Amino acid sequence: MKALFPHEATTRGVTVRVSVSYLPEQTEPVRGTWFWAYHIRIENGGEQAVQLLTRHWIITDGRGARHEVQGDGVVGDQPLIEPGESYDYVSGCPLKTPNGGMEGSYGMIGEDGSLFDAEIPYFPLLAPATAR
């Protein structure tokens, strides 16, 4: 699993795994835009169902500028993840520099009503040298 999803973090039995891909077909260096897709897998290794309610992203570009994104759910969904199950989605991120990174957290609620933040591990956004 580590090769497919090289970045991972576990919080209260919830493991967030991330794989990232540079998208040259959507990148336009002459316009100062580089683009990546990221694939997230959220696995519930705990003993109770959990629901993803909110997301909080911290996106940092190659100049150190930080942009925060907060909102309800992911890709229009607030998935309920049963014990032993997982939820996958794919989204994208543009940057104005050929490198940067992302990290954050998902606001979760357990079946027992407990609220917690599941860590999204830091992952780099790196364009190949030929795209700079």
N, C-alpha and C positions, 0 to 999 in steps of 0.2 A: 504494500500500500504506500510505503514511503516514496517509491519512485514515481508513482502516478500523482501523489499529493505530497510534495516535499515539505510543506509548511503545515504544522499542526499545533494545536493547543487544546488542553482538556480542563474544563471547569465543572465541578460537581457531576461528573460522569458524562458530560456532553463534550464530545470531541469535534472541533471545527478543523477541517482539512482544506487546504487551498492548493490549487494548481493554476499557474498563470501562463498565458501565451501572448506573445507580441503579434500584433496584426498589421503586417506591412501594407495590405490592401486598403486599410483605413487611415494610414499614416501619411501626413503631408509635411515633411520637414521644411519645405519652402514657406509654408504657412504657419510654422511653429506648432504643429500638432502631431503628437505621437499617441498611439492607441493600443490598449491591451484588453484581452478578455480574461476573466478569472472564473474558475469553476470551484464552487464551494460544495463541500459535503458535510452535513451536520449529522453526527451519529449520536444516538442516545444509548449510552452504555449504562445508564442508571436503572433504578428499579421502579420509577414512576414515569408516566407520560409527561412531556414538557411541550409548551407551546411558545413559539417565537413571536413576540409581540412587536418589538422595535429593533432598529439598527442604528448604530453610531459608528461612522467611518472617520478616520483621520487620514487624509491623503496629503503626502508631502512631495513636492516636486524637487528637481535637482538643484534648485536655488535655495531650498529650505523653506519655501512658502508653504504654509499649512492651510488646508481647506477641510472643514468639517461638514459632514452630511449626516443628518438625523431624520428619522421618519418611521412610519409604521411598516412593519413587515419587510419582506424582500420580494422583489419582482411581482408586486401586487398580491402577495400571499402572506398569511400568518399561520404557517403549518403547525399541526399537532403531530408530534413525533413520539410514537409509542416506544417502550423499552425494547432494545434490540433492533429498532428500525433506524432508517436514515432518510434524509431529505437532501436532494441535490438541486442546484440552480446555477445558471451561468449569467454573468453580467459583464459590463465593460467599464473602462476608465480611460478618458483622454488626459493627457498632460501637455503642458507647453514647453516641456524639456524632455530630452531623450532618456531620462532616468528619474527615478523617485521611488516611492513605496507607499504601502497602505497597511493599516491595522485598525482595530476597533473592537466592538463588542455587540452582541445581540442581547437585548432585554428579553429574558425568558420568565415564564411562570410555570411552576411545577404543579402537578395534579393536586398537591396538598395546599396550593395557594401561595407558596413561597416564591418570592421574586429574586432573581439573581441575574448577573451579567455574565454571559459566556464569552470568553476571550476569543477574538479573531486574531490569529498570530500575524506578526509583521511579515510582509512578503515584498521583495523588491520588484520594481518595474524597470526593466533594463532593455533598451533597444540595442540591436546589434551595431557594432561600430560602423557598418556600411550604411546605416540609416541615420547617421548623425550629421 
